[in-house]
């Protein structure tokens, strides 16, 4: 967690995990950037995103799920790694989250 020093930002604290997950989701949602997807996979994005779906912050969990969705939707390799890392049971668990934003 980091304090926000941006002009006009009212947030006292920013969850770095949520920021990283949102950045990953934004990058991976551009379907024509196959190289970017490979870069994320080689950089170990999958294990970190799977960790972030269990974060305390619901916003972070939501953004990590968005990034995972983009990654596995666009990359057959990512889907295979997701399965190997037992991502499906974790996804099912996330569907039962108390926060409705995460459930979606």
C-alpha positions in Angstrom: 0.0 0.0 0.0 1.3 3.4 -0.9 0.1 6.9 -0.2 -1.3 8.8 -3.1 0.7 11.9 -4.0 -1.1 12.8 -7.3 -2.7 16.3 -7.5 -6.4 16.1 -6.8 -6.3 12.5 -5.6 -8.4 12.0 -2.5 -7.2 8.5 -1.8 -5.0 8.2 1.3 -3.8 4.8 0.2 -3.4 3.1 -3.1 -3.2 -0.7 -3.3 -0.2 -1.4 -5.5 -1.5 -4.8 -6.4 -4.7 -3.3 -7.8 -2.7 -0.8 -9.8 -0.5 -3.6 -11.2 -3.4 -5.8 -12.0 -5.2 -3.0 -13.8 -2.2 -2.2 -15.8 -1.8 -5.8 -16.8 -5.5 -6.1 -17.8 -5.3 -2.9 -19.9 -2.3 -4.2 -21.8 -3.7 -7.7 -22.3 -7.0 -6.5 -23.5 -5.5 -5.2 -26.8 -6.0 -8.3 -28.9 -3.4 -7.5 -31.6 -0.5 -7.4 -29.2 0.5 -11.1 -29.2 4.0 -10.1 -28.3 2.8 -8.4 -25.1 0.9 -11.6 -24.1 4.1 -13.6 -24.5 6.0 -11.0 -22.5 3.5 -11.3 -19.7 3.7 -15.1 -19.7 7.5 -15.1 -19.8 7.6 -12.5 -17.0 5.6 -14.8 -14.7 2.3 -12.8 -14.7 0.1 -15.9 -14.2 1.3 -16.9 -10.7 1.1 -13.3 -9.5 -2.4 -12.7 -10.9 -3.5 -15.9 -9.3 -2.2 -14.6 -5.9 -3.9 -11.3 -6.4 -7.4 -12.9 -6.7 -7.0 -13.6 -3.0 -6.0 -10.1 -2.0 -7.7 -8.3 0.8 -8.9 -5.5 -1.5 -11.9 -6.3 -3.6 -10.8 -3.9 -6.2 -7.5 -5.7 -6.6 -9.3 -9.1 -6.8 -11.6 -7.7 -9.5 -8.8 -6.3 -11.6 -6.7 -9.5 -11.2 -9.7 -11.5 -12.5 -10.0 -9.1 -15.4 -6.3 -9.5 -16.3 -6.6 -13.3 -16.1 -9.7 -13.3 -18.3 -7.9 -11.2 -20.9 -4.8 -13.3 -20.7 -6.4 -16.7 -21.0 -9.0 -15.6 -23.6 -6.2 -14.4 -26.0 -3.5 -17.0 -25.4 -3.9 -20.8 -25.7 -0.6 -21.1 -23.8 -1.9 -19.0 -21.0 -5.0 -21.1 -20.8 -2.9 -24.2 -20.4 -0.8 -22.7 -17.7 -3.9 -21.4 -16.0 -5.2 -25.0 -15.9 -1.8 -26.4 -14.7 -1.7 -23.8 -11.9 -5.1 -24.9 -10.7 -6.7 -21.7 -11.8 -10.1 -23.1 -12.4 -10.8 -24.1 -8.8 -9.6 -20.6 -7.7 -11.9 -19.0 -10.3 -14.8 -21.1 -8.9 -13.9 -19.9 -5.4 -13.8 -16.3 -6.5 -17.4 -16.7 -7.9 -18.5 -17.1 -4.3 -16.8 -13.9 -3.1 -18.8 -11.7 -0.7 -18.2 -8.7 -3.0 -20.6 -8.6 -6.0 -17.9 -6.9 -8.1 -15.7 -9.9 -7.8 -18.6 -12.3 -8.4 -19.2 -10.8 -11.9 
